[in-house]
């Protein structure tokens, strides 16, 4: 092996050993506040009323 190849090999191995490490530390716990508005409809009651309205004994149709 030539000296250049040996230096390149040692340099490559040295650079492969380096890893980046990022740590995020906080004294307080991280809190996430989610303001969520849940808006829903109750359709079962409306469906029952429509069934009664359009029932077999109804004279609408």
PQR file with spaces between the fields and no chain letter, atoms N, CA, C, O and H, PARSE charges and radii, in Angstrom:
ATOM       1  N    UNK     1       0.840   -1.176    0.000 -0.4000 1.5000
ATOM       2  CA   UNK     1       0.000    0.000    0.000 -0.0000 2.0000
ATOM       3  C    UNK     1       0.888    1.242    0.000  0.5500 1.7000
ATOM       4  O    UNK     1       1.945    1.297    0.629 -0.5500 1.4000
ATOM       5  N    UNK     2       0.420    2.188   -0.707 -0.4000 1.5000
ATOM       6  CA   UNK     2       1.175    3.431   -0.711 -0.0000 2.0000
ATOM       7  C    UNK     2       0.782    4.267    0.494  0.5500 1.7000
ATOM       8  O    UNK     2      -0.226    4.004    1.150 -0.5500 1.4000
ATOM       9  H    UNK     2      -0.438    2.143   -1.218  0.4000 1.0000
ATOM      10  N    UNK     3       1.562    5.240    0.764 -0.4000 1.5000
ATOM      11  CA   UNK     3       1.328    6.102    1.915 -0.0000 2.0000
ATOM      12  C    UNK     3       0.047    6.908    1.743  0.5500 1.7000
ATOM      13  O    UNK     3      -0.682    7.145    2.707 -0.5500 1.4000
ATOM      14  H    UNK     3       2.381    5.454    0.231  0.4000 1.0000
ATOM      15  N    UNK     4      -0.221    7.325    0.517 -0.4000 1.5000
ATOM      16  CA   UNK     4      -1.448    8.102    0.278 -0.0000 2.0000
ATOM      17  C    UNK     4      -2.699    7.275    0.556  0.5500 1.7000
ATOM      18  O    UNK     4      -3.655    7.763    1.159 -0.5500 1.4000
ATOM      19  H    UNK     4       0.371    7.133   -0.266  0.4000 1.0000
ATOM      20  N    UNK     5      -2.685    6.020    0.112 -0.4000 1.5000
ATOM      21  CA   UNK     5      -3.852    5.156    0.345 -0.0000 2.0000
ATOM      22  C    UNK     5      -4.019    4.881    1.831  0.5500 1.7000
ATOM      23  O    UNK     5      -5.147    4.824    2.320 -0.5500 1.4000
ATOM      24  H    UNK     5      -1.908    5.624   -0.377  0.4000 1.0000
ATOM      25  N    UNK     6      -2.944    4.712    2.543 -0.4000 1.5000
ATOM      26  CA   UNK     6      -3.015    4.458    3.976 -0.0000 2.0000
ATOM      27  C    UNK     6      -3.558    5.670    4.719  0.5500 1.7000
ATOM      28  O    UNK     6      -4.377    5.527    5.627 -0.5500 1.4000
ATOM      29  H    UNK     6      -2.028    4.758    2.145  0.4000 1.0000
ATOM      30  N    UNK     7      -3.110    6.857    4.342 -0.4000 1.5000
ATOM      31  CA   UNK     7      -3.615    8.081    4.969 -0.0000 2.0000
ATOM      32  C    UNK     7      -5.093    8.262    4.637  0.5500 1.7000
ATOM      33  O    UNK     7      -5.875    8.647    5.506 -0.5500 1.4000
ATOM      34  H    UNK     7      -2.445    6.973    3.604  0.4000 1.0000
ATOM      35  N    UNK     8      -5.488    7.992    3.397 -0.4000 1.5000
ATOM      36  CA   UNK     8      -6.893    8.116    3.010 -0.0000 2.0000
ATOM      37  C    UNK     8      -7.752    7.118    3.761  0.5500 1.7000
ATOM      38  O    UNK     8      -8.859    7.447    4.188 -0.5500 1.4000
ATOM      39  H    UNK     8      -4.853    7.680    2.691  0.4000 1.0000
ATOM      40  N    UNK     9      -7.251    5.894    3.927 -0.4000 1.5000
ATOM      41  CA   UNK     9      -7.995    4.869    4.665 -0.0000 2.0000
ATOM      42  C    UNK     9      -8.150    5.249    6.134  0.5500 1.7000
ATOM      43  O    UNK     9      -9.237    5.104    6.693 -0.5500 1.4000
ATOM      44  H    UNK     9      -6.352    5.627    3.581  0.4000 1.0000
ATOM      45  N    UNK    10      -7.103    5.722    6.757 -0.4000 1.5000
ATOM      46  CA   UNK    10      -7.181    6.144    8.160 -0.0000 2.0000
ATOM      47  C    UNK    10      -8.104    7.349    8.299  0.5500 1.7000
ATOM      48  O    UNK    10      -8.868    7.434    9.261 -0.5500 1.4000
ATOM      49  H    UNK    10      -6.219    5.840    6.303  0.4000 1.0000
ATOM      50  N    UNK    11      -8.044    8.277    7.353 -0.4000 1.5000
ATOM      51  CA   UNK    11      -8.936    9.441    7.389 -0.0000 2.0000
ATOM      52  C    UNK    11     -10.392    9.045    7.228  0.5500 1.7000
ATOM      53  O    UNK    11     -11.263    9.578    7.916 -0.5500 1.4000
ATOM      54  H    UNK    11      -7.424    8.207    6.571  0.4000 1.0000
ATOM      55  N    UNK    12     -10.662    8.112    6.321 -0.4000 1.5000
ATOM      56  CA   UNK    12     -12.038    7.657    6.119 -0.0000 2.0000
ATOM      57  C    UNK    12     -12.565    6.943    7.348  0.5500 1.7000
ATOM      58  O    UNK    12     -13.707    7.161    7.752 -0.5500 1.4000
ATOM      59  H    UNK    12      -9.955    7.679    5.762  0.4000 1.0000
ATOM      60  N    UNK    13     -11.748    6.095    7.944 -0.4000 1.5000
ATOM      61  CA   UNK    13     -12.179    5.394    9.159 -0.0000 2.0000
ATOM      62  C    UNK    13     -12.403    6.356   10.313  0.5500 1.7000
ATOM      63  O    UNK    13     -13.304    6.150   11.126 -0.5500 1.4000
ATOM      64  H    UNK    13     -10.820    5.918    7.616  0.4000 1.0000
ATOM      65  N    UNK    14     -11.599    7.395   10.392 -0.4000 1.5000
ATOM      66  CA   UNK    14     -11.767    8.393   11.452 -0.0000 2.0000
ATOM      67  C    UNK    14     -13.066    9.161   11.271  0.5500 1.7000
ATOM      68  O    UNK    14     -13.781    9.413   12.241 -0.5500 1.4000
ATOM      69  H    UNK    14     -10.867    7.562    9.731  0.4000 1.0000
ATOM      70  N    UNK    15     -13.379    9.536   10.029 -0.4000 1.5000
ATOM      71  CA   UNK    15     -14.613   10.275    9.782 -0.0000 2.0000
ATOM      72  C    UNK    15     -15.846    9.404    9.974  0.5500 1.7000
ATOM      73  O    UNK    15     -16.898    9.909   10.366 -0.5500 1.4000
ATOM      74  H    UNK    15     -12.798    9.331    9.241  0.4000 1.0000
ATOM      75  N    UNK    16     -15.740    8.114    9.709 -0.4000 1.5000
ATOM      76  CA   UNK    16     -16.886    7.224    9.904 -0.0000 2.0000
ATOM      77  C    UNK    16     -17.199    7.044   11.385  0.5500 1.7000
ATOM      78  O    UNK    16     -18.333    6.728   11.746 -0.5500 1.4000
ATOM      79  H    UNK    16     -14.885    7.703    9.391  0.4000 1.0000
ATOM      80  N    UNK    17     -16.217    7.239   12.230 -0.4000 1.5000
ATOM      81  CA   UNK    17     -16.423    7.097   13.671 -0.0000 2.0000
ATOM      82  C    UNK    17     -17.116    8.293   14.288  0.5500 1.7000
ATOM      83  O    UNK    17     -17.611    8.210   15.412 -0.5500 1.4000
ATOM      84  H    UNK    17     -15.296    7.495   11.936  0.4000 1.0000
ATOM      85  N    UNK    18     -17.159    9.406   13.570 -0.4000 1.5000
ATOM      86  CA   UNK    18     -17.794   10.609   14.102 -0.0000 2.0000
ATOM      87  C    UNK    18     -19.299   10.557   13.835  0.5500 1.7000
ATOM      88  O    UNK    18     -19.725   10.364   12.696 -0.5500 1.4000
ATOM      89  H    UNK    18     -16.757    9.473   12.656  0.4000 1.0000
ATOM      90  N    UNK    19     -20.072   10.723   14.853 -0.4000 1.5000
ATOM      91  CA   UNK    19     -21.519   10.793   14.695 -0.0000 2.0000
ATOM      92  C    UNK    19     -22.006   12.068   15.350  0.5500 1.7000
ATOM      93  O    UNK    19     -21.472   12.513   16.366 -0.5500 1.4000
ATOM      94  H    UNK    19     -19.725   10.880   15.778  0.4000 1.0000
ATOM      95  N    UNK    20     -23.020   12.639   14.755 -0.4000 1.5000
ATOM      96  CA   UNK    20     -23.614   13.848   15.319 -0.0000 2.0000
ATOM      97  C    UNK    20     -24.674   13.443   16.331  0.5500 1.7000
ATOM      98  O    UNK    20     -25.459   12.524   16.097 -0.5500 1.4000
ATOM      99  H    UNK    20     -23.455   12.278   13.930  0.4000 1.0000
ATOM     100  N    UNK    21     -24.684   14.126   17.435 -0.4000 1.5000
ATOM     101  CA   UNK    21     -25.651   13.811   18.472 -0.0000 2.0000
ATOM     102  C    UNK    21     -26.269   15.110   18.954  0.5500 1.7000
ATOM     103  O    UNK    21     -25.567   16.024   19.387 -0.5500 1.4000
ATOM     104  H    UNK    21     -24.046   14.873   17.625  0.4000 1.0000
ATOM     105  N    UNK    22     -27.582   15.181   18.875 -0.4000 1.5000
ATOM     106  CA   UNK    22     -28.304   16.372   19.297 -0.0000 2.0000
ATOM     107  C    UNK    22     -29.227   15.959   20.437  0.5500 1.7000
ATOM     108  O    UNK    22     -30.028   15.036   20.292 -0.5500 1.4000
ATOM     109  H    UNK    22     -28.152   14.439   18.523  0.4000 1.0000
ATOM     110  N    UNK    23     -29.114   16.633   21.548 -0.4000 1.5000
ATOM     111  CA   UNK    23     -29.985   16.359   22.685 -0.0000 2.0000
ATOM     112  C    UNK    23     -30.726   17.626   23.060  0.5500 1.7000
ATOM     113  O    UNK    23     -30.144   18.708   23.129 -0.5500 1.4000
ATOM     114  H    UNK    23     -28.463   17.383   21.666  0.4000 1.0000
ATOM     115  N    UNK    24     -31.999   17.479   23.298 -0.4000 1.5000
ATOM     116  CA   UNK    24     -32.822   18.606   23.729 -0.0000 2.0000
ATOM     117  C    UNK    24     -33.297   18.293   25.142  0.5500 1.7000
ATOM     118  O    UNK    24     -34.007   17.314   25.373 -0.5500 1.4000
ATOM     119  H    UNK    24     -32.472   16.600   23.242  0.4000 1.0000
ATOM     120  N    UNK    25     -32.903   19.119   26.052 -0.4000 1.5000
ATOM     121  CA   UNK    25     -33.295   18.917   27.440 -0.0000 2.0000
ATOM     122  C    UNK    25     -34.032   20.145   27.939  0.5500 1.7000
ATOM     123  O    UNK    25     -33.726   21.277   27.564 -0.5500 1.4000
ATOM     124  H    UNK    25     -32.326   19.914   25.864  0.4000 1.0000
ATOM     125  N    UNK    26     -35.002   19.894   28.787 -0.4000 1.5000
ATOM     126  CA   UNK    26     -35.789   20.976   29.356 -0.0000 2.0000
ATOM     127  C    UNK    26     -35.985   20.693   30.836  0.5500 1.7000
ATOM     128  O    UNK    26     -36.144   19.544   31.248 -0.5500 1.4000
ATOM     129  H    UNK    26     -35.251   18.974   29.092  0.4000 1.0000
ATOM     130  N    UNK    27     -35.972   21.752   31.626 -0.4000 1.5000
ATOM     131  CA   UNK    27     -36.207   21.583   33.051 -0.0000 2.0000
ATOM     132  C    UNK    27     -37.677   21.325   33.333  0.5500 1.7000
ATOM     133  O    UNK    27     -38.020   20.624   34.285 -0.5500 1.4000
ATOM     134  H    UNK    27     -35.843   22.686   31.292  0.4000 1.0000
ATOM     135  N    UNK    28     -38.546   21.892   32.503 -0.4000 1.5000
ATOM     136  CA   UNK    28     -39.989   21.709   32.665 -0.0000 2.0000
ATOM     137  C    UNK    28     -40.478   20.657   31.689  0.5500 1.7000
ATOM     138  O    UNK    28     -39.932   20.524   30.594 -0.5500 1.4000
ATOM     139  H    UNK    28     -38.267   22.461   31.730  0.4000 1.0000
ATOM     140  N    UNK    29     -41.501   19.907   32.072 -0.4000 1.5000
ATOM     141  CA   UNK    29     -42.056   18.947   31.104 -0.0000 2.0000
ATOM     142  C    UNK    29     -42.753   19.682   29.963  0.5500 1.7000
ATOM     143  O    UNK    29     -43.296   20.771   30.149 -0.5500 1.4000
ATOM     144  H    UNK    29     -41.944   20.014   32.962  0.4000 1.0000
ATOM     145  N    UNK    30     -42.731   19.086   28.809 -0.4000 1.5000
ATOM     146  CA   UNK    30     -43.365   19.685   27.634 -0.0000 2.0000
ATOM     147  C    UNK    30     -44.855   19.396   27.697  0.5500 1.7000
ATOM     148  O    UNK    30     -45.266   18.241   27.805 -0.5500 1.4000
ATOM     149  H    UNK    30     -42.290   18.201   28.657  0.4000 1.0000
ATOM     150  N    UNK    31     -45.660   20.444   27.629 -0.4000 1.5000
ATOM     151  CA   UNK    31     -47.109   20.272   27.623 -0.0000 2.0000
ATOM     152  C    UNK    31     -47.654   20.774   26.299  0.5500 1.7000
ATOM     153  O    UNK    31     -47.204   21.790   25.769 -0.5500 1.4000
ATOM     154  H    UNK    31     -45.326   21.382   27.540  0.4000 1.0000
ATOM     155  N    UNK    32     -48.615   20.058   25.780 -0.4000 1.5000
ATOM     156  CA   UNK    32     -49.261   20.437   24.530 -0.0000 2.0000
ATOM     157  C    UNK    32     -50.735   20.664   24.839  0.5500 1.7000
ATOM     158  O    UNK    32     -51.444   19.740   25.238 -0.5500 1.4000
ATOM     159  H    UNK    32     -48.981   19.233   26.210  0.4000 1.0000
ATOM     160  N    UNK    33     -51.186   21.885   24.655 -0.4000 1.5000
ATOM     161  CA   UNK    33     -52.578   22.217   24.908 -0.0000 2.0000
ATOM     162  C    UNK    33     -53.335   22.162   23.587  0.5500 1.7000
ATOM     163  O    UNK    33     -53.020   22.894   22.648 -0.5500 1.4000
ATOM     164  H    UNK    33     -50.611   22.635   24.331  0.4000 1.0000
ATOM     165  N    UNK    34     -54.317   21.303   23.523 -0.4000 1.5000
ATOM     166  CA   UNK    34     -55.134   21.181   22.324 -0.0000 2.0000
ATOM     167  C    UNK    34     -56.521   21.730   22.631  0.5500 1.7000
ATOM     168  O    UNK    34     -57.246   21.180   23.461 -0.5500 1.4000
ATOM     169  H    UNK    34     -54.572   20.708   24.285  0.4000 1.0000
ATOM     170  N    UNK    35     -56.876   22.789   21.974 -0.4000 1.5000
ATOM     171  CA   UNK    35     -58.219   23.324   22.103 -0.0000 2.0000
ATOM     172  C    UNK    35     -59.055   22.741   20.971  0.5500 1.7000
ATOM     173  O    UNK    35     -59.040   23.246   19.849 -0.5500 1.4000
ATOM     174  H    UNK    35     -56.288   23.236   21.300  0.4000 1.0000
ATOM     175  N    UNK    36     -59.770   21.689   21.274 -0.4000 1.5000
ATOM     176  CA   UNK    36     -60.529   20.966   20.271 -0.0000 2.0000
ATOM     177  C    UNK    36     -62.008   21.130   20.572  0.5500 1.7000
ATOM     178  O    UNK    36     -62.457   20.891   21.693 -0.5500 1.4000
ATOM     179  H    UNK    36     -59.782   21.279   22.186  0.4000 1.0000
ATOM     180  N    UNK    37     -62.741   21.530   19.581 -0.4000 1.5000
ATOM     181  CA   UNK    37     -64.188   21.642   19.734 -0.0000 2.0000
ATOM     182  C    UNK    37     -64.819   20.482   18.986  0.5500 1.7000
ATOM     183  O    UNK    37     -64.691   20.366   17.768 -0.5500 1.4000
ATOM     184  H    UNK    37     -62.376   21.725   18.670  0.4000 1.0000
ATOM     185  N    UNK    38     -65.494   19.636   19.725 -0.4000 1.5000
ATOM     186  CA   UNK    38     -66.159   18.490   19.128 -0.0000 2.0000
ATOM     187  C    UNK    38     -67.613   18.870   18.927  0.5500 1.7000
ATOM     188  O    UNK    38     -68.352   19.112   19.882 -0.5500 1.4000
ATOM     189  H    UNK    38     -65.598   19.731   20.715  0.4000 1.0000
ATOM     190  N    UNK    39     -68.002   18.915   17.673 -0.4000 1.5000
ATOM     191  CA   UNK    39     -69.369   19.299   17.329 -0.0000 2.0000
ATOM     192  C    UNK    39     -70.002   18.140   16.565  0.5500 1.7000
ATOM     193  O    UNK    39     -69.521   17.754   15.500 -0.5500 1.4000
ATOM     194  H    UNK    39     -67.402   18.718   16.898  0.4000 1.0000
ATOM     195  N    UNK    40     -71.066   17.595   17.106 -0.4000 1.5000
ATOM     196  CA   UNK    40     -71.695   16.449   16.454 -0.0000 2.0000
ATOM     197  C    UNK    40     -73.202   16.596   16.554  0.5500 1.7000
ATOM     198  O    UNK    40     -73.728   17.382   17.342 -0.5500 1.4000
ATOM     199  H    UNK    40     -71.457   17.909   17.971  0.4000 1.0000
ATOM     200  N    UNK    41     -73.864   15.823   15.740 -0.4000 1.5000
ATOM     201  CA   UNK    41     -75.330   15.848   15.738 -0.0000 2.0000
ATOM     202  C    UNK    41     -75.847   14.473   16.127  0.5500 1.7000
ATOM     203  O    UNK    41     -75.251   13.447   15.799 -0.5500 1.4000
ATOM     204  H    UNK    41     -73.436   15.184   15.100  0.4000 1.0000
ATOM     205  N    UNK    42     -76.944   14.478   16.816 -0.4000 1.5000
ATOM     206  CA   UNK    42     -77.605   13.232   17.145 -0.0000 2.0000
ATOM     207  C    UNK    42     -78.704   13.036   16.100  0.5500 1.7000
ATOM     208  O    UNK    42     -79.713   13.742   16.109 -0.5500 1.4000
ATOM     209  H    UNK    42     -77.428   15.312   17.082  0.4000 1.0000
ATOM     210  N    UNK    43     -78.500   12.079   15.207 -0.4000 1.5000
ATOM     211  CA   UNK    43     -79.420   11.882   14.097 -0.0000 2.0000
ATOM     212  C    UNK    43     -80.409   10.755   14.367  0.5500 1.7000
ATOM     213  O    UNK    43     -81.371   10.595   13.615 -0.5500 1.4000
ATOM     214  H    UNK    43     -77.681   11.505   15.200  0.4000 1.0000
ATOM     215  N    UNK    44     -80.201    9.985   15.402 -0.4000 1.5000
ATOM     216  CA   UNK    44     -81.088    8.866   15.691 -0.0000 2.0000
ATOM     217  C    UNK    44     -82.483    9.371   16.011  0.5500 1.7000
ATOM     218  O    UNK    44     -83.468    8.785   15.562 -0.5500 1.4000
ATOM     219  H    UNK    44     -79.420   10.115   16.013  0.4000 1.0000
ATOM     220  N    UNK    45     -82.583   10.431   16.766 -0.4000 1.5000
ATOM     221  CA   UNK    45     -83.872   10.983   17.153 -0.0000 2.0000
ATOM     222  C    UNK    45     -84.614   11.502   15.927  0.5500 1.7000
ATOM     223  O    UNK    45     -85.819   11.290   15.791 -0.5500 1.4000
ATOM     224  H    UNK    45     -81.783   10.907   17.131  0.4000 1.0000
ATOM     225  N    UNK    46     -83.902   12.177   15.043 -0.4000 1.5000
ATOM     226  CA   UNK    46     -84.521   12.702   13.828 -0.0000 2.0000
ATOM     227  C    UNK    46     -84.982   11.556   12.937  0.5500 1.7000
ATOM     228  O    UNK    46     -86.066   11.625   12.359 -0.5500 1.4000
ATOM     229  H    UNK    46     -82.923   12.349   15.153  0.4000 1.0000
ATOM     230  N    UNK    47     -84.179   10.505   12.815 -0.4000 1.5000
ATOM     231  CA   UNK    47     -84.551    9.360   11.997 -0.0000 2.0000
ATOM     232  C    UNK    47     -85.806    8.682   12.547  0.5500 1.7000
ATOM     233  O    UNK    47     -86.666    8.260   11.774 -0.5500 1.4000
ATOM     234  H    UNK    47     -83.298   10.448   13.284  0.4000 1.0000
ATOM     235  N    UNK    48     -85.919    8.572   13.861 -0.4000 1.5000
ATOM     236  CA   UNK    48     -87.105    7.954   14.450 -0.0000 2.0000
ATOM     237  C    UNK    48     -88.343    8.811   14.183  0.5500 1.7000
ATOM     238  O    UNK    48     -89.419    8.290   13.890 -0.5500 1.4000
ATOM     239  H    UNK    48     -85.220    8.915   14.489  0.4000 1.0000
ATOM     240  N    UNK    49     -88.175   10.140   14.288 -0.4000 1.5000
ATOM     241  CA   UNK    49     -89.311   11.021   14.010 -0.0000 2.0000
ATOM     242  C    UNK    49     -89.734   10.935   12.550  0.5500 1.7000
ATOM     243  O    UNK    49     -90.927   10.964   12.249 -0.5500 1.4000
ATOM     244  H    UNK    49     -87.301   10.563   14.526  0.4000 1.0000
ATOM     245  N    UNK    50     -88.783   10.832   11.656 -0.4000 1.5000
ATOM     246  CA   UNK    50     -89.122   10.693   10.239 -0.0000 2.0000
ATOM     247  C    UNK    50     -89.786    9.359    9.954  0.5500 1.7000
ATOM     248  O    UNK    50     -90.696    9.292    9.128 -0.5500 1.4000
ATOM     249  H    UNK    50     -87.814   10.809   11.901  0.4000 1.0000
ATOM     250  N    UNK    51     -89.353    8.300   10.615 -0.4000 1.5000
ATOM     251  CA   UNK    51     -89.999    6.999   10.447 -0.0000 2.0000
ATOM     252  C    UNK    51     -91.454    7.061   10.895  0.5500 1.7000
ATOM     253  O    UNK    51     -92.336    6.502   10.242 -0.5500 1.4000
ATOM     254  H    UNK    51     -88.614    8.355   11.286  0.4000 1.0000
ATOM     255  N    UNK    52     -91.701    7.736   12.001 -0.4000 1.5000
ATOM     256  CA   UNK    52     -93.078    7.864   12.474 -0.0000 2.0000
ATOM     257  C    UNK    52     -93.899    8.734   11.523  0.5500 1.7000
ATOM     258  O    UNK    52     -95.078    8.466   11.291 -0.5500 1.4000
ATOM     259  H    UNK    52     -90.986    8.190   12.532  0.4000 1.0000
ATOM     260  N    UNK    53     -93.275    9.772   10.975 -0.4000 1.5000
ATOM     261  CA   UNK    53     -93.987   10.683   10.085 -0.0000 2.0000
ATOM     262  C    UNK    53     -94.342   10.005    8.759  0.5500 1.7000
ATOM     263  O    UNK    53     -95.449   10.169    8.246 -0.5500 1.4000
ATOM     264  H    UNK    53     -92.317    9.990   11.164  0.4000 1.0000
ATOM     265  N    UNK    54     -93.405    9.252    8.218 -0.4000 1.5000
ATOM     266  CA   UNK    54     -93.633    8.584    6.935 -0.0000 2.0000
ATOM     267  C    UNK    54     -94.002    7.124    7.112  0.5500 1.7000
ATOM     268  O    UNK    54     -93.730    6.313    6.228 -0.5500 1.4000
ATOM     269  H    UNK    54     -92.506    9.118    8.634  0.4000 1.0000
ATOM     270  N    UNK    55     -94.599    6.778    8.200 -0.4000 1.5000
ATOM     271  CA   UNK    55     -94.997    5.387    8.460 -0.0000 2.0000
ATOM     272  C    UNK    55     -96.076    4.921    7.490  0.5500 1.7000
ATOM     273  O    UNK    55     -96.604    5.700    6.695 -0.5500 1.4000
ATOM     274  H    UNK    55     -94.820    7.437    8.919  0.4000 1.0000
ATOM     275  N    UNK    56     -96.391    3.622    7.577 -0.4000 1.5000
ATOM     276  CA   UNK    56     -97.381    3.021    6.670 -0.0000 2.0000
ATOM     277  C    UNK    56     -98.776    3.617    6.874  0.5500 1.7000
ATOM     278  O    UNK    56     -99.523    3.763    5.907 -0.5500 1.4000
ATOM     279  H    UNK    56     -95.962    2.989    8.222  0.4000 1.0000
ATOM     280  N    UNK    57     -99.138    3.960    8.099 -0.4000 1.5000
ATOM     281  CA   UNK    57    -100.474    4.479    8.356 -0.0000 2.0000
ATOM     282  C    UNK    57    -100.549    6.003    8.181  0.5500 1.7000
ATOM     283  O    UNK    57    -101.568    6.618    8.498 -0.5500 1.4000
ATOM     284  H    UNK    57     -98.532    3.842    8.885  0.4000 1.0000
ATOM     285  N    UNK    58     -99.468    6.606    7.675 -0.4000 1.5000
ATOM     286  CA   UNK    58     -99.474    8.033    7.441 -0.0000 2.0000
ATOM     287  C    UNK    58    -100.173    8.341    6.131  0.5500 1.7000
ATOM     288  O    UNK    58    -100.061    7.576    5.173 -0.5500 1.4000
ATOM     289  H    UNK    58     -98.641    6.107    7.417  0.4000 1.0000
ATOM     290  N    UNK    59    -100.891    9.447    6.076 -0.4000 1.5000
ATOM     291  CA   UNK    59    -101.630    9.796    4.868 -0.0000 2.0000
ATOM     292  C    UNK    59    -100.928   10.905    4.094  0.5500 1.7000
ATOM     293  O    UNK    59    -101.568   11.609    3.311 -0.5500 1.4000
ATOM     294  H    UNK    59    -100.982   10.069    6.854  0.4000 1.0000
ATOM     295  N    UNK    60     -99.616   11.074    4.300 -0.4000 1.5000
ATOM     296  CA   UNK    60     -98.889   12.101    3.577 -0.0000 2.0000
ATOM     297  C    UNK    60     -98.695   11.735    2.113  0.5500 1.7000
ATOM     298  O    UNK    60     -98.797   12.606    1.249 -0.5500 1.4000
ATOM     299  H    UNK    60     -99.096   10.503    4.936  0.4000 1.0000
ATOM     300  N    UNK    61     -98.418   10.474    1.812 -0.4000 1.5000
ATOM     301  CA   UNK    61     -98.188   10.071    0.423 -0.0000 2.0000
ATOM     302  C    UNK    61     -99.175    9.008    0.019  0.5500 1.7000
ATOM     303  O    UNK    61     -99.144    8.537   -1.118 -0.5500 1.4000
ATOM     304  H    UNK    61     -98.335    9.767    2.514  0.4000 1.0000
